[in-house]
Protein backbone atom coordinates (compact mmCIF):
# COMPACT_ATOMS: atom_id res chain seq x y z
CA UNK A 1 0.00 0.00 0.00
CA UNK A 2 1.43 3.39 -0.95
CA UNK A 3 1.15 6.34 1.39
CA UNK A 4 -1.19 9.14 0.36
CA UNK A 5 0.28 12.48 -0.55
CA UNK A 6 -0.23 15.22 2.04
CA UNK A 7 1.16 18.64 2.63
CA UNK A 8 3.92 18.73 5.25
CA UNK A 9 2.39 18.90 8.73
CA UNK A 10 -1.08 17.98 7.46
CA UNK A 11 -2.93 15.65 9.79
CA UNK A 12 -5.55 13.12 8.63
CA UNK A 13 -9.10 14.38 9.16
CA UNK A 14 -8.00 18.02 8.94
CA UNK A 15 -9.01 19.95 5.81
CA UNK A 16 -6.11 21.09 3.66
CA UNK A 17 -5.16 24.68 4.48
CA UNK A 18 -6.26 24.58 8.13
CA UNK A 19 -4.18 23.44 11.08
CA UNK A 20 -5.69 21.20 13.77
CA UNK A 21 -5.61 24.23 16.09
CA UNK A 22 -7.43 26.26 13.44
CA UNK A 23 -10.09 23.56 13.15
CA UNK A 24 -10.58 23.60 16.91
CA UNK A 25 -10.73 27.41 17.08
CA UNK A 26 -13.14 27.55 14.15
CA UNK A 27 -15.35 24.93 15.78
CA UNK A 28 -15.45 26.87 19.05
CA UNK A 29 -16.25 30.07 17.17
CA UNK A 30 -19.04 28.36 15.22
CA UNK A 31 -20.58 27.15 18.45
CA UNK A 32 -21.22 30.74 19.53
CA UNK A 33 -21.90 32.71 16.35
CA UNK A 34 -23.44 30.30 13.83
CA UNK A 35 -27.09 29.82 13.11
CA UNK A 36 -29.57 29.64 10.29
CA UNK A 37 -29.69 33.42 9.93
CA UNK A 38 -26.24 34.35 11.22
CA UNK A 39 -24.75 35.49 7.91
CA UNK A 40 -24.12 37.87 6.31
CA UNK A 41 -23.11 39.80 9.42
CA UNK A 42 -20.73 42.54 10.46
CA UNK A 43 -18.47 42.52 13.51
CA UNK A 44 -21.01 44.25 15.76
CA UNK A 45 -23.74 41.76 14.84
CA UNK A 46 -21.44 38.79 15.42
CA UNK A 47 -20.32 40.23 18.75
CA UNK A 48 -23.90 40.80 19.88
CA UNK A 49 -24.79 37.22 18.94
CA UNK A 50 -21.79 35.82 20.81
CA UNK A 51 -22.63 37.89 23.90
CA UNK A 52 -26.29 36.78 23.78
CA UNK A 53 -25.16 33.16 23.60
CA UNK A 54 -22.86 33.58 26.60
CA UNK A 55 -19.66 32.97 24.65
CA UNK A 56 -16.43 32.70 26.66
CA UNK A 57 -14.01 35.64 26.86
CA UNK A 58 -11.63 34.10 24.31
CA UNK A 59 -14.37 33.97 21.68
CA UNK A 60 -15.58 37.49 22.51
CA UNK A 61 -12.01 38.78 22.23
CA UNK A 62 -11.56 37.11 18.86
CA UNK A 63 -14.79 38.60 17.52
CA UNK A 64 -13.83 42.04 18.86
CA UNK A 65 -10.55 41.80 16.94
CA UNK A 66 -12.30 41.34 13.60
CA UNK A 67 -12.01 44.13 11.04
CA UNK A 68 -15.04 46.33 10.36
CA UNK A 69 -16.56 44.56 7.38
CA UNK A 70 -19.43 42.27 6.47
CA UNK A 71 -18.72 38.55 6.55
CA UNK A 72 -20.69 36.23 4.30
CA UNK A 73 -19.77 32.94 5.99
CA UNK A 74 -18.13 31.47 9.06
CA UNK A 75 -15.18 30.59 6.80
CA UNK A 76 -14.71 34.31 6.08
CA UNK A 77 -14.64 35.04 9.81
CA UNK A 78 -12.20 32.20 10.46
CA UNK A 79 -9.89 33.40 7.70
CA UNK A 80 -9.97 36.98 9.04
CA UNK A 81 -8.94 35.61 12.44
CA UNK A 82 -6.02 33.71 10.91
CA UNK A 83 -7.47 30.23 11.50
CA UNK A 84 -6.70 29.26 7.91
CA UNK A 85 -8.76 28.72 4.82
CA UNK A 86 -9.90 25.33 3.67
CA UNK A 87 -8.41 24.50 0.30
CA UNK A 88 -10.71 22.86 -2.21
CA UNK A 89 -9.58 19.82 -4.11
CA UNK A 90 -8.41 20.12 -7.67
CA UNK A 91 -9.74 18.20 -10.61
N, C-alpha and C positions, 0 to 999 in steps of 0.2 A: 504494500500500500504506500503510495507516495504522499508526502505531506502537502497540505494545501498552502497556497501562497497567501501570505498576510503581510501587511505593513509591519515594520519593526515596532515592537511594543504593543501590537494589537492583540487584545485578548479575545478568545472565543466568546460569542454571545454579546459582544459590544459592537455597535454599529461603527463602520469605518468612519474616521474623522472625529470621533468622540472618545475621550479617555474614560476608563471606568469611573473615575471621580466625577467627570462631567455628566455621565449617565446618572449617577447617584444625585448630584446637585440638581440636575434637570428634573428628575423624578420628584424630589422634595419640593421644588418650585411648583411643579404641576399640581401637586397635592393641594396647594393653597391658592392658586390663581386660575386654574382651569375650570371649565364649565361649558355648557352648551352655548351660552351667549357671551363668553368671556372675550372673544376677539371679533373685530379689531378693537384695540384699547390703547390708550396712552398711559404714561407712567402713573399719573394721578389716579386713573381708574383702576389700574392693577394694584396700586398701593392700597386704595380704599377696599378693594376686594380681599386682599391679604389680611388687612386689619380686621375686617368683618368676620373673617374665617378664624381669627385667632392665631395667625401664623407666628412662628417663633421669631425672635429678634434677628437671627441670621438671614432669614428669608426677607423680612422687612428691610433690613439693611441692603440686601442685594437689589431689591426693587427700587429703593430710594436712589441707588447708584445708577440706575438706567438713564440714558439720555432722554431729553424731551423729544419724543417722536411717537408716532402711532405704530404699534406692532400688530401685524396681521395674524401671527401664529405664536404658539409657545416656542417653536424652534427659533423664531426671530428674537424672542426675549433671551433665550439660552445663548444664542450667538452673541448678542450684545453684551452679555455678562461674561463672555469668554469661556463658556462651557464646551465649545466646539460646535461644528456643524456636521450633521450626518451626510456622508457622501453617498450619492446614488450609484448603483452599479452601472457598468457600461455594457452596451451590446444590445 
